[in-house]
Amino acid sequence: MPTVIYADHAATSPLDKCAFDAMVEYMRDEYGNPSQTYEMGRRARKAVDRARESIARCIGASPEEIAFTSGGTESNNWVIQSGAAMGRAVVVSTIEHPSIWHTVQRIGAPHRRTPIAVDRSGIVDIDLARQAMNDMPRPGIVSVMTANNETGVIEPIAELSAMAHRYGHWMHTDAVQAVGHLPIDVKKLDVDMLSASAHKFNGPRGIGFLYIRDGIDIESFIDGGDQEHGRRAGTENVAAIVGMAAALQNNVDHIEENSFHLRELENIFKTTLSDFGVDCVQNGSECKLPGLLSMGFEGASGEGLMHLLDLMGICVSTGSACDSVKTRLSRVLTSMQIDESLVRGTIRISFGKSNTIEEVRRFGGALAKALKIGR
């Protein structure tokens, strides 16, 4: 049986060997609690501190600005829920991840503002953003993702940050899909908070971080202890933190060659589809993450294609892995005013650095076959 072709790296990515190797010691031998002051605890604390320093360097931050969390969902919830608890109004874009979007719906009308629409390419409408920020009670929170999890479209975060600050608001960005895949410098982006999740850049699941700019006094999200400078209680998962730092450093060190490889795979995949006579539409702007494709096939069922490809040993998705329990039209694609028939016929393909040219060509042929079967 042919090896499974995994093309859903935007959902989760395989663990890098360097991350696994870094974690083993802290899963097996160095099991001390970082909050304890005896030698074993001090060694664990040093491991956490080294990881924090490494992660901070990777995004242009200071170590004390990094707070470890269980992942992007917690980081995003922390920002929105704590902001609302502090009385801040919140405005987000219409294409945010469910961990932002659903949280904003739950905080209630006193804090929730009209979301900022995007254009047909999936990019935030700057004029509407300016109007929304001007209409918000000051100070508020603006949250726009760095790169969309369904289309890969990259948003103008630095421009939005400058605008938010002119109007006296905090700027947060969900950079879960971008960290480790795009050069990220929090100072250049000028953001106040940034969310990231290790399993999106070949680190372990269940660990992430929230960058909180020095001087931003956000409320703690989990109470009980003094961990994370008193902002997030709970004994640190030392092994996962160490693994996250190793994976991020590895991806940052190879970001250019990884991007080149992913763009090459994209081009070969599109050429293969064209050779098979497959007509498709790429949803969203060309200014996007390398390797992530939102492909619409007129008259097809994205759900059906996903299952047919699964039977062929190929993993893709129809959209956000965090919003796939029920079959529904993609909020992201509908907000981009894409025709419903094309939305229904869309699958998300996200290649990773471990994919090969041979896999991509085989995938293209299998997709052409699936389209014939499904129609």
Secondary structure, DSSP 8 states (H G I E B T S, - for coil): ----EE-BTTT-----HHHHHHHHHHHHT----TT--SHHHHHHHHHHHHHHHHHHHHHT--GGGEEEES-HHHHHHHHHHHHHHTT--EEEBTT--HHHHHHHHHH-TTTB---B-B-TTS-B-HHHHHHHHHHS-SS-EEE--SB-TTT-BB--HHHHHHHHHHTT-EEEEE-TTTBTTB---HHHHT-SEEEEEGGGTT--TT-EEEEE-TT-----SB-SS-HHHHTB-S---HHHHHHHHHHHHHHHHTHHHHHHHHHHHHHHHHHHHHHTT---EE-S-SSB-TTEEEEE-TT--HHHHHHHHHHTTEE-BSS-TTS-SS----HHHHHTT--HHHHHTEEEEE--TT--HHHHHHHHHHHHHHHHHH-
